[in-house]
Amino acid sequence: MQAVSDVLAATAQSRGQRVTEFQFFEASFGALDARHVARLVASTIDLTFVIDSGGRIQQAVSLDPRLARVAREHWVGKMWVETATVESRTKINELIAEANPEAPTRWREINQVAAGEECPLRFSAVKFEADGLIVAMGYDLQPVAQLQQKLVNAQRDLERDFQKLRDAETRYRVLFQMTAEAVLIVDAQTMKAVDANPAAAMILETTPGRLVGRSVAELVAPDSREALQSLIGGVKSTGRTEAVRVHFESAGKPFLASCAAIRSDDGLSFILRLAPLDTGARQHGPKNVAANALAQMPDGFLLAGSDRRIVDVNDAFLDMARLGHRNEAIGTTLDQWLGRTAVEGNVLLAHLKDHGRVRGFALALRGGHGTVEDVDVSAVSLQADGEVYYGFLFRRGKRNDSHDEQPLARSAEDFADLVGRLSLKGIVRETTDVIEKLCIEAALRLTGDNRAAAAEMLGLSRQSLYSKMHRHGIGDLDGAGLTDEG
């Protein structure tokens, strides 16, 4: 029964528990037979090898189905050193050499090999004095290895994410320092500056370090504090607000201040941007009588940049487009609102680019909820500081019933009269001719008799359009009539 005591002592030692000698192991385990001992060892150890005096694995016992199958198929009947990796063979020889009946050997980590894959185990050995057999007791280290691999992967992912954050912070810092626009980062709770770039320090005639920790209310002139508080309050409540004009104690000229809110782990902060009033006016719109007149006029007004993105709109346009707030339109493209198809908007912009202005152009205005309204558009192209802008004025159009409905009604009556006199194929041909003629006339009307644009709108080549116009007797196709401008 001494071997049972040694096995239990080795098990406790491997798990980091305190090891004590069994003082009366014969009294404790004397009633156990060999079967009980085998069950005891199998239940406390992941894998047990029975090694003969020559170092060959005679038996393998494991309650783990995976280890039992691998041992049976790959290890039993072979020399133990042949079933392990090269670096583990010295450890196996040491285990066999040190095994004795008095005490188990110290634990060693062995990498067993099965079908080209390594299986890490932790072994200790005890030798039976009677027959010279060695019992090698092993713990499966595969779960520990998998956990360690997960930890390594997690650490690598954390390092990679941390590197990305450091790179992003570096790019932010470089951009923050190099930009010519003055920027202050303000804490929302204390309303003190937590960061400032050199441009802001130059405006306020100080250094970025001296700006940090100062209240923004102390930086602006007394007559601008209420406007600044209103700006920040609007950002808190709605997320966006109009820029305001502010004066600073140390600066001799006014600036246009705009604000945006950002959230982080440290709480809410504000990005306060300062632009000289002359350049800021171009970006945010002039505060003068002409701008107020455009904002309040009953006809819809829209201003777009050369990239077709909307810069500003008035309330009348929001009403026409069924929009609740100007932010729903600003930043979107003209293609989203102009024309039932993209061709109509392209024709309008082509006229605008060629002639600089357009008057009374019939167009469909698409609304924010799928509505469509006929409007008359006047537009102008203008330049400011090297940038091209397009201004549009929308007036609700009047449906021309004589052009839209009456011809179709008369045609329907004519088609009904054809029943009985022509075959269905003949009636369809007549119907096609009428619809084709109406579509060509509508396209020419929409494009101001520009036949190249009308052909593009109808998806026809110019020659095909001219041929159909000639067949239907539309327009003057003689001489100069066959030009791209119609």
C-alpha positions in Angstrom: 0.0 0.0 0.0 3.0 2.3 0.1 2.6 2.8 -3.6 -0.9 4.1 -3.1 0.4 6.6 -0.6 3.1 7.7 -3.0 0.5 8.2 -5.8 -1.7 10.3 -3.6 1.2 12.3 -2.3 2.4 13.0 -5.9 -1.1 14.1 -6.9 -1.3 16.5 -4.0 2.1 17.9 -4.8 1.3 18.4 -8.5 -1.8 20.5 -7.5 0.2 22.7 -5.1 -1.4 21.2 -2.0 0.5 20.6 1.2 2.0 17.1 1.2 2.1 15.0 4.4 3.0 11.3 4.9 0.4 8.8 5.7 1.4 7.6 9.2 -0.8 4.5 9.1 -1.3 3.8 5.4 -1.7 0.1 6.0 -4.6 0.8 8.3 -6.0 3.3 5.8 -5.5 1.3 2.5 -4.9 -2.2 3.7 -8.4 -3.3 2.6 -7.8 -2.1 -1.0 -7.1 -4.7 -3.6 -5.3 -4.2 -7.0 -8.6 -3.3 -8.7 -9.4 -0.6 -6.2 -5.9 0.8 -6.5 -6.2 0.9 -10.3 -9.5 2.8 -10.1 -8.1 5.2 -7.6 -5.1 6.0 -9.8 -7.3 6.4 -12.9 -9.8 8.7 -11.2 -7.1 11.1 -9.9 -4.7 11.1 -12.9 -5.6 12.1 -16.5 -3.3 9.5 -18.0 -1.4 6.5 -16.4 1.3 4.5 -18.2 2.5 1.1 -16.9 6.1 0.9 -18.0 8.1 -2.3 -17.9 11.8 -2.4 -16.8 12.9 -1.9 -20.4 11.0 1.4 -20.8 8.2 0.0 -22.9 4.6 1.1 -22.4 2.6 -2.0 -21.5 -0.7 -0.4 -20.6 -2.4 3.1 -20.6 -5.4 4.0 -18.5 -7.4 7.2 -18.8 -11.0 8.3 -18.1 -10.7 10.9 -20.8 -12.0 9.2 -24.0 -9.7 11.3 -26.2 -6.5 10.4 -24.3 -7.6 6.8 -24.0 -8.1 6.5 -27.8 -4.8 8.3 -28.6 -2.8 6.1 -26.1 -4.3 2.9 -27.4 -3.7 3.8 -31.1 -0.3 5.4 -30.9 1.6 4.7 -27.6 0.8 1.3 -26.1 3.4 -1.3 -27.0 6.1 1.2 -27.9 9.1 2.4 -26.1 8.1 5.5 -24.1 11.0 7.6 -25.5 9.9 6.9 -29.0 6.4 8.4 -28.4 7.7 11.8 -27.4 9.4 14.7 -29.0 13.2 14.8 -29.2 13.6 17.4 -26.4 11.4 15.3 -24.1 13.3 12.0 -24.4 16.0 13.1 -21.9 13.3 13.9 -19.4 11.7 10.4 -19.9 15.0 8.7 -19.3 15.4 10.7 -16.1 12.0 9.7 -15.0 12.7 6.0 -15.5 16.1 6.3 -13.9 14.9 8.2 -10.8 11.8 6.0 -10.2 12.0 4.1 -6.9 9.6 2.5 -4.4 10.4 5.1 -1.7 8.9 8.3 -3.3 7.6 9.6 -6.6 9.9 11.5 -8.9 9.7 15.2 -9.4 7.3 16.3 -12.1 8.4 16.8 -15.7 6.6 18.2 -18.7 6.6 15.7 -21.6 5.4 16.4 -25.1 3.8 13.2 -26.4 3.4 12.8 -30.2 0.4 11.3 -31.9 -0.3 11.5 -35.7 2.1 14.4 -36.0 0.5 16.5 -33.3 1.9 17.2 -29.9 0.1 16.4 -26.6 1.6 18.1 -23.6 1.5 16.1 -20.3 3.1 16.5 -16.9 4.5 13.2 -15.5 5.8 11.8 -12.3 6.8 8.1 -11.8 6.7 5.5 -9.0 8.4 2.1 -9.2 7.0 -1.0 -7.7 9.6 -3.0 -5.8 8.1 -6.4 -6.4 8.1 -6.7 -10.2 10.1 -3.6 -11.2 7.1 -2.0 -13.1 6.9 1.8 -13.2 3.7 3.7 -13.0 3.9 7.0 -14.8 1.2 9.4 -13.8 0.4 12.3 -16.1 -1.8 15.4 -16.1 -3.1 16.7 -19.4 -1.7 20.2 -20.1 -3.7 20.7 -23.3 -6.4 22.9 -21.6 -3.7 24.9 -19.9 -1.9 25.3 -23.3 -5.1 26.4 -25.0 -5.8 28.9 -22.3 -2.2 30.2 -22.5 -2.6 30.5 -26.3 -5.8 32.4 -25.8 -4.1 34.7 -23.4 -1.2 35.2 -25.9 -3.7 36.0 -28.7 -5.6 38.4 -26.5 -2.4 40.1 -25.5 -1.3 40.4 -29.1 -4.8 41.8 -30.1 -4.5 44.3 -27.2 -1.1 45.4 -28.3 -2.3 45.7 -31.9 -5.3 47.8 -30.9 -3.1 49.9 -28.6 -0.7 50.5 -31.5 -3.6 51.6 -33.7 -4.8 54.0 -31.0 -1.3 55.4 -30.6 -1.1 55.9 -34.4 -4.5 57.6 -34.5 -3.5 59.8 -31.6 -0.3 60.7 -33.3 -2.1 61.7 -36.5 -4.6 63.7 -34.5 -1.9 65.5 -32.6 0.0 66.4 -35.8 -3.2 67.6 -37.5 -4.2 69.5 -34.4 -0.9 71.3 -34.3 -0.5 72.0 -38.0 -4.0 73.2 -38.9 -4.4 76.9 -39.5 -7.8 77.0 -37.9 -7.9 77.9 -34.2 -9.3 75.1 -32.1 -10.0 74.9 -28.3 -11.0 71.7 -26.5 -13.3 72.6 -23.6 -14.5 70.5 -20.7 -18.3 70.5 -20.5 -18.4 70.4 -16.7 -15.9 73.1 -15.8 -16.0 75.1 -19.1 -12.2 75.3 -19.0 -9.8 74.7 -21.9 -8.1 71.3 -21.7 -6.2 71.6 -25.0 -5.4 74.3 -27.6 -3.5 74.3 -30.8 -0.9 76.9 -31.8 -3.4 78.8 -34.1 -5.6 79.4 -31.1 -2.7 80.5 -29.0 -1.6 82.9 -31.7 -5.1 84.5 -31.9 -5.2 84.9 -28.1 -1.6 86.2 -28.0 -0.4 83.5 -25.6 1.0 79.9 -25.6 -1.0 76.7 -25.7 0.2 75.7 -22.3 -1.1 79.0 -20.7 -4.5 78.5 -22.3 -5.0 75.1 -20.7 -7.0 75.4 -17.5 -8.4 78.8 -18.2 -12.2 79.3 -18.4 -13.4 80.3 -21.9 -15.7 82.9 -20.4 -12.6 84.7 -19.2 -11.1 84.7 -22.7 -13.9 86.4 -24.5 -14.9 90.0 -24.1 -17.8 90.7 -21.7 -20.2 91.6 -24.5 -19.6 88.2 -26.2 -20.1 85.9 -23.2 -23.9 85.7 -23.6 -23.4 84.7 -27.3 -20.9 82.1 -26.4 -23.1 80.6 -23.7 -26.0 80.5 -26.1 -23.8 78.7 -28.7 -22.7 76.0 -26.2 -26.2 75.7 -24.8 -27.6 75.0 -28.2 -25.0 72.3 -28.9 -25.9 70.7 -25.6 -29.6 70.6 -26.4 -29.7 70.0 -30.1 -26.2 68.8 -31.1 -25.9 71.6 -33.7 -26.2 75.3 -33.8 -25.4 78.4 -35.9 -22.0 80.0 -35.5 -21.9 83.2 -33.5 -19.7 86.3 -33.6 -17.4 86.8 -30.6 -14.7 89.2 -29.5 -11.7 88.3 -27.4 -10.0 90.5 -24.8 -6.6 90.0 -26.4 -7.6 90.1 -30.1 -8.5 93.3 -31.9 -10.9 91.8 -34.5 -14.0 89.6 -34.2 -14.1 85.9 -34.9 -16.8 83.5 -35.9 -17.1 80.7 -33.3 -18.7 77.3 -34.0 -19.0 74.4 -31.6 -19.4 70.6 -31.7 -19.8 68.1 -28.9 -17.7 64.9 -28.4 -18.1 62.2 -25.8 -15.3 60.1 -24.3 -14.6 58.1 -21.2 -13.7 61.3 -19.5 -17.2 62.8 -20.2 -18.6 65.4 -22.5 -16.3 67.9 -24.2 -16.7 70.7 -26.8 -14.6 71.5 -29.8 -14.6 75.3 -30.2 -13.5 76.5 -33.6 -12.5 80.1 -34.2 -12.4 81.6 -37.7 -11.6 85.2 -38.8 -14.9 86.8 -39.7 -14.0 87.4 -43.3 -13.3 83.7 -44.1 -15.9 82.4 -41.7 -18.6 84.4 -43.5 -18.0 82.4 -46.7 -18.4 79.1 -44.9 -21.3 79.9 -42.7 -23.3 82.5 -44.6 -23.3 86.4 -44.4 -25.3 88.0 -41.6 -26.7 90.8 -43.7 -29.9 92.1 -45.1 -29.6 90.2 -48.4 -29.2 86.8 -46.6 -32.1 87.5 -44.3 -34.3 88.4 -47.3 -33.4 85.1 -49.0 -34.1 83.2 -45.8 -37.6 84.7 -45.4 -38.9 84.9 -49.0 -41.9 82.7 -49.9 -40.1 81.0 -52.8 -37.8 78.1 -52.0 -34.0 78.9 -52.1 -31.1 76.4 -52.2 -27.4 77.0 -52.4 -25.1 74.2 -53.5 -21.4 73.8 -54.1 -19.6 72.6 -57.2 -19.7 69.0 -55.8 -23.6 69.3 -56.0 -23.8 69.1 -52.2 -26.3 71.5 -50.6 -24.7 74.2 -48.5 -27.8 76.1 -47.3 -31.6 76.3 -47.8 -34.4 78.5 -46.6 -37.7 77.7 -44.8 -39.7 77.8 -48.0 -37.6 75.1 -49.6 -38.1 72.9 -46.4 -41.9 73.4 -46.8 -41.8 72.4 -50.5 -39.6 69.3 -49.8 -41.6 68.3 -46.7 -38.6 68.5 -44.4 -38.7 69.3 -40.7 -35.2 70.8 -40.3 -32.5 72.3 -42.5 -30.0 69.7 -41.3 -32.0 67.0 -43.3 -31.0 68.8 -46.5 -27.6 70.3 -45.9 -24.8 67.9 -47.0 -27.1 65.9 -49.3 -26.7 66.0 -53.1 -28.9 67.8 -55.6 -29.7 64.5 -57.3 -31.7 63.5 -54.3 -34.2 66.3 -54.8 -34.1 67.5 -58.4 -36.2 65.8 -61.1 -38.2 62.6 -61.4 -35.1 61.1 -62.9 -31.4 62.1 -62.7 -31.5 63.3 -66.4 -33.7 66.3 -65.5 -31.3 67.5 -62.9 -28.3 66.9 -65.3 -30.1 69.0 -68.0 -30.6 71.9 -65.6 -27.0 71.9 -64.4 -25.7 71.6 -68.0 -27.7 74.7 -68.9 -26.4 76.4 -65.8 -22.8 75.6 -66.5 -23.1 76.7 -70.2 -25.1 79.9 -69.7 -24.4 81.0 -66.1 -28.2 81.4 -65.4 -31.5 79.7 -66.1 -35.0 81.1 -65.9 -38.4 79.3 -65.7 -37.1 75.8 -66.1 -39.9 73.3 -65.4 -38.9 70.6 -63.0 -40.2 68.1 -60.5 -39.0 68.6 -56.9 -38.9 65.3 -54.9 -39.8 65.6 -51.2 -38.4 63.9 -48.2 -41.3 61.5 -47.8 -41.7 60.4 -51.5 -43.8 63.4 -52.5 -43.3 65.1 -55.9 -44.2 68.6 -56.8 -44.0 70.5 -60.1 -41.9 73.7 -59.7 -40.4 76.4 -61.9 -36.7 76.9 -61.3 -34.5 79.9 -61.8 -30.8 79.4 -61.1 -27.5 81.2 -61.3 -23.9 80.1 -61.2 -21.4 82.3 -59.2 -17.9 82.3 -57.9 -16.5 83.2 -54.5 -12.9 82.9 -53.4 -12.2 80.6 -56.3 -15.1 78.3 -55.5 -18.1 77.7 -57.7 -21.6 77.8 -56.2 -25.1 77.3 -57.6 -28.1 79.2 -56.4 -31.6 77.9 -57.1 -35.0 79.6 -56.6 -38.1 77.3 -56.7 -41.6 78.5 -57.4 -44.6 76.2 -57.4 -45.5 75.4 -61.0 -49.0 75.3 -62.5 -50.1 72.2 -64.3 -50.8 72.8 -68.0 -53.9 70.6 -68.5 -54.0 71.4 -72.3 -50.6 69.8 -72.7 -50.8 66.9 -70.2 -54.3 65.5 -70.1 -56.3 66.6 -73.1 -54.1 65.0 -75.8 -54.2 61.7 -74.1 -58.0 61.9 -73.7 -58.5 62.7 -77.4 -56.1 59.8 -78.3 -58.0 57.4 -76.2 -61.3 58.2 -78.0 -59.5 57.8 -81.3 -58.2 54.4 -80.3 -61.7 53.3 -79.3 -63.0 54.3 -82.7 -60.3 52.1 -84.3 -61.6 48.9 -82.7 -63.4 47.0 -85.4 -61.6 48.8 -88.2 -58.0 47.7 -87.5 -56.5 44.6 -86.0 -55.1 44.7 -82.4 -51.6 44.8 -83.9 -52.5 47.9 -85.9 -54.1 49.6 -82.9 -51.0 48.9 -80.8 -48.8 50.4 -83.5 -51.0 53.5 -83.6 -50.9 53.7 -79.8 -47.1 53.4 -79.8 -46.8 56.3 -82.4 -48.9 58.6 -80.3 -47.0 57.9 -77.0 -43.7 58.2 -78.8 -44.7 61.6 -80.2 -45.9 62.8 -76.8 -42.7 61.7 -75.1 -40.5 63.5 -77.7 -42.5 66.7 -77.4 -42.3 66.5 -73.6 -38.5 66.0 -73.7 -38.0 68.9 -76.0 -40.2 71.1 -73.8 -38.3 70.1 -70.7 -34.9 70.7 -72.3 -35.8 74.0 -73.9 -35.7 72.4 -77.4 -32.2 71.2 -76.8 -32.3 68.1 -79.0 -29.0 66.6 -77.7 -30.2 66.8 -74.1 -33.6 65.5 -75.2 -32.0 62.5 -76.9 -30.0 61.8 -73.7 -33.2 62.1 -71.6 -35.0 59.6 -73.9 -32.1 57.2 -74.2 -31.8 57.7 -78.0 -29.0 58.7 -80.3 -29.4 62.1 -81.9 -29.8 60.5 -85.3 -32.6 58.2 -84.0 -34.3 61.2 -82.4 -34.1 63.2 -85.6 -35.6 60.3 -87.5 -38.5 60.0 -85.2 -39.1 63.8 -85.2 -39.2 63.7 -89.0 -41.7 60.8 -88.9 -44.0 62.5 -86.5 -43.6 66.0 -88.1 -42.1 67.6 -85.0 -39.9 70.7 -85.3 -37.9 72.1 -88.1 -35.2 69.5 -89.2 -33.9 71.5 -92.2 -30.4 73.0 -92.3 -29.3 74.4 -88.9 -32.1 72.5 -87.1 -29.9 69.4 -87.0 -27.6 70.8 -84.3 -26.8 69.7 -80.9 -28.5 72.8 -79.4 -31.7 72.1 -81.4 
